[in-house]
């Protein structure tokens, strides 16, 4: 079975953090890293959206994202960025390794170039509408579902 960890970096919306917990619980994400200024439980606004998932999902709050990268590298877990860049691989064409982490960036500016450089690769979700991106929690749900092998859900 494939292992996926999510890294929520500099996510300002506590509701988005709660939604990430629910997504992780629903899809069986192995761990949620909360880095930078991303808030961590206990928090009533996270709990309101997470609906208890903040108690069932393994998570760790690590203010310095460099520490998360080092620890994942030591475990042999490559980090990929979920970001729309010219060199990003479309999610539909991405062949996920058995173990990986997916980096999510801030809602307004995305993932900083210095962190993109540290990633094994970049993945994007193709957009058809006028807007250039999805809500971070929605994008994480789509990507996690696809990476964790949608065949496992539908046979």
C-alpha positions, 0 to 999 in steps of 0.5 A, spaced: 500 500 500 502 506 498 504 511 503 503 519 503 504 524 508 502 531 507 506 538 509 502 544 510 506 549 510 504 556 512 497 555 511 493 561 515 486 559 514 484 554 520 478 552 517 483 549 511 487 546 516 481 542 519 479 540 512 486 537 511 485 533 517 478 531 515 481 529 508 487 525 511 483 521 515 478 520 510 483 517 505 488 514 510 494 519 509 500 517 514 501 523 517 500 531 516 506 535 518 504 542 520 510 547 518 511 554 518 506 558 521 500 553 520 496 552 526 496 546 530 491 543 534 488 544 539 484 549 536 477 550 536 476 553 529 481 547 527 476 542 531 470 545 528 472 543 521 476 537 522 470 534 526 474 529 530 479 528 525 485 532 529 484 526 534 485 520 529 490 523 524 498 523 526 500 530 525 506 533 527 507 541 528 514 543 526 515 550 525 522 550 521 520 546 515 527 545 513 527 540 519 521 536 516 525 535 509 531 533 513 527 528 517 523 525 511 530 525 507 533 520 512 527 516 512 528 515 504 521 519 503 521 524 497 518 530 497 514 533 491 510 540 491 503 541 489 504 547 485 502 550 478 509 551 475 511 551 467 515 544 469 510 541 473 507 534 471 500 533 471 497 529 476 493 525 471 500 523 468 504 523 475 507 516 477 507 516 485 513 512 488 510 507 494 512 512 499 512 520 498 510 527 501 506 532 498 508 539 500 502 544 500 503 552 500 500 558 502 493 560 500 495 566 497 503 566 494 504 558 493 510 555 495 516 559 495 522 558 490 527 556 495 522 550 497 520 548 490 528 547 489 528 542 495 523 538 492 524 531 488 519 534 483 512 538 482 505 536 480 500 540 478 492 539 477 490 542 470 485 548 471 479 549 466 476 555 469 478 562 469 481 562 476 488 559 476 488 555 482 484 551 487 483 552 494 489 549 498 484 544 502 480 542 495 487 541 491 490 537 497 484 532 497 484 531 489 491 530 489 491 525 495 486 521 492 489 520 486 496 519 489 493 514 494 491 510 488 483 511 486 483 504 484 483 502 491 477 506 492 473 503 486 476 497 484 
